[in-house]
């Protein structure tokens, strides 16, 4: 049991059932709901709640979650006809995969600096993705930042193809006063699956956008109305960036992905782990 009066990780019932992690030194807070996809629902940094979270929608388990930091695995985006062709046959794999719908395990890191979330394969996951795997995601609030490190273990006897991404929702004061820095000039418009000019997409944030970019360095979200900014720093191979808005929600998703939609079919940045191997992925969000 992870409870105890002096533990930085405690079970809370309000404002919804969750585990609360409080950093012993900074007091920065995470709220985590492991049984709902290993979801981090709240990150409070220096007294500021940075994540958008639709609590009312979350209360209805029939609806997809809007908010927090959903995990995308073993695909990002969708596949044509939701079909994943593999040497062992075709498998039905829904958009963004199944990790965000599965119950995860949660534990406090030994040094109390954060938490570790874990997801292993099950009969249910093997029916749509015939591999034995273990996902381990360490989430650490560090000074003015959130560090996320993921290790994907292939426990199968064969090579395991996959993509991985995070889908964090960040609060913004006003979408019309948001600026993004560090994006390349061209992008892939997911709504039309066609190349597009990034500047045109950025001008349409208030109308709703969904596009993928391949930046060469960090990407910064500037909320001009609050004079606050958030920088995504990511490492290869999780260094693609997807931007998504869903008006009238005052939020913007700034998402690190390893590969684009359909990567497991097209081969474009498809990752593959040999039998018994593992892949490390990491990123960080820096608040200022």
N, C-alpha and C positions, 0 to 999 in steps of 0.2 A: 504494500500500500504506500502511496506517495504522500501521505498526509503527515501532519505533525505541526504543533504550534509554532515551532521555530523554523520551519521549512519555508524557503522562498516560493515554493509551489504549493498552492492550497486550492481545495475544491470550493467553488462559490456557486450559489444558486441565483444570484441577482447580478445584472439585469436579465440573465438567462443562464441556464446551467453551463458552467465552464470551469476550466482550471486557470487560476491566476498565477502568473509568475511575476515577482517583483525583484528587480536586480538589487542585491544586498547593499551596493554602494550608491548607485545613481538614483534608485527608486523608479527607474523606467519600468513600464508594465507591459506584459503580454497577456492576452486572453486567448486560450486555445480550447477547441472542441475536438478532441481526437476522434470521437466516434462519428463525426461528420466530415470525413475526408482529411483528417489531420489539419483542420482549418485553424489558422491563426486569425482570430476575428478582430483583434485590437492590438495596436502598438502605440503606446503613449511614451513620447520622447521629450524630455525637458518640460513636462506638463502639457504638451500638445498631443492630442489624439490625431494621428496622421492617416489612419485607415478609414475609408468609407465602409459602412456596414448597414445593410437593410435588415434590421432586426425583425420587422413584421413579416417580411417574406421568408426569413430564416425559420420563423416559427411554424411554417407550413412545409413539412418534409416532402410534399409532392412537388414543390416548386424548386427550380434550380436556384442556387445561392447567388446573391448579388452583394458582394462585399468580402472583406478580409483578404486572405492570400490563398486562393485555391491552387492545388497542385495538378499539373497536366502531365499525365503519363499513362500509357507508353506512346501516345501520340499527342501532337499539338495541332489544334484545328481538326478538320475532318478528312475522311477518305471518300472517294467516289463510291456512292452506294453503301457507305459504311463498311466496305469489305476490305479486309487485310489479307492479301494473297501471300502465303508462305509455302515452302516446300512440302509441309505436312498437310496443306489444304487451305481453304478460305475460311476466314473467321470474321464474325460481325463485331466490329469495334466502333462504338459511338464516338461522337465529337469529344475531343480532349481526353479520351480514354476513361479509365475507371477509378483512378487513384482518388479523385475528389469525392467519390461516392462510397468509399470503403472505410471501415473503422480502422484507425491506426492505434499503435501503442505509444504511450507518452512516458518519458522518464526525465528526472532532473539530472543534469550533468554533474559529475563527481565534484567539480570545483565550484558548483552552484552558479556558473557564469551564464547559464542558459538552459535550454531543454533539447531533448532529442526525440524526434518522432520517427516511428518505424512502421513499415508496411511490408508484409511478406505475401507471397502468392497463396492462393486458396483454390479450392475446387471451383468456386465461382469465377475467379480471374482466369484460371487455366482453360475454362470453357471458351473464352474469347481471345486469349493470348497464351498459347501453350508453352509457357516457360516458367521455371522456378526462379524466383528472384527475391531480393531483399532491398528495399529502399530505406536509407537512413538519412534523415534530414536534421541537421543541428541548426538551431536558431538562437543567436546570441545578440542581445542588445549591448552594443559597446558604446563608447562615448559619442553621442550625437549620431548614432548609426545603428543599423540592424544588419548583422552578418548572417548569411545563410550558406551552409555547406551541405552538399548532397553527395552521398556515395551510393551508386547503383551496383549491386552485386548480382552477377549471373550465376545461379546455382544449378543451371541446366547442364546437360551433356553436349549441347550444341550451341553455336553462336547465337546471341540474342540481339536482334535489331530493336532500336527504340528511339524516341525523341522525348525530351523532358523540357518542361517550362513552368514558370510561375505566373500567376494571373492577379497580381496585387491591385486592389482598388484604392486610390488615394483621394482624400478629400481635396476639393478646390473651392475657393470662395465664389468664383464666377468664371465659368468656362470661357467667356468672352475676354477675360483678362489673364489668360494662361499663355505662357511662352515655353517652347521646347528648344533647347540648345544641344548641339552635337549630332544632329541627324544628318545623313547624307542628302544630296539633292533629289535623288530618285528613290522610289519605294514601290512596293507591291500592294495595290489596293485590293484587300481581301473581298470587298463587296462586289467587285467586278472581275477579280482574279486577273488583273492587268497592270502593267507598269504605269506609274503615275508620278507626277511632280509632288515632292514632299510639301512644298510651300502651299500648293493648292489644298492638300489634305489638312494642313495645319490651319488654314483659313476657314475650314469647315468643322472645327471641333464642336461648335454649338449645334451643328446639324446632325452629328453622329458620324464617326469615322471608325475604320478598322483597317489598319495597314501595317505592313512589316517592313523593317529597314535593316540594313547591314552596316551599322556605324563602326567607325574605326577606333572609338574611344568611349568615354563616359557620355551619358545622356542626362541632361538636367531639366527638370520640370520647375519652372519659375511661376509662382502664384503672385502676380503683380499686385493684386488687391490686398494681400496680407503681408507683402514684402518677405515671403518665405520661399525657400527653394528646397528641392530634394534631388539628389544626384544618384543615378543608377550606375554603379561601377561593376562591370562584368568581365569574366575571363573566358577565353576560348575553352571549350566549344559552346558555352552557353552565352554567346555574345550577340545574338540577333535581338532586336528590340521591336516589340509590337505595341502600337498605340491604339487604344480603343476608348471611345466615349459613347454614352448611352443617355442622351438628354431625355427628360429634364434633370436627370440625376447630376448633382454637382460633384462629379468625380471624374478621374481619368485613370485608366489602367496603363501602367508602364511596365511591360512584361519582358523578362529575359527568356528567350527560347533557344534551344540547341539547333533546331532545324525548322524550315518552313512547313506549311501544310503539305501533306502528301509526301513528305520526305522518305517514308518507308517504302514508297512505290517508285518515286522518281530517282531516289538515290542522292538527291541534293542535300548534302550534310547529314545523311543518315548515319547514326552512330551504331556500332556493333561491338558487343563485348564477347570475347572468346569464352568458351566453357570454363567456369570457375574463376573468371576474371572480374574486375570491377572498374568503374569509371567515376572519377571525382568531378564535381561541378560546383561552382561557387559564384556568389555575387554579393553585393552590399548596397544598401540604400543609406545615403548620408544626408542628414537634415541640417539646414542652416537658415 
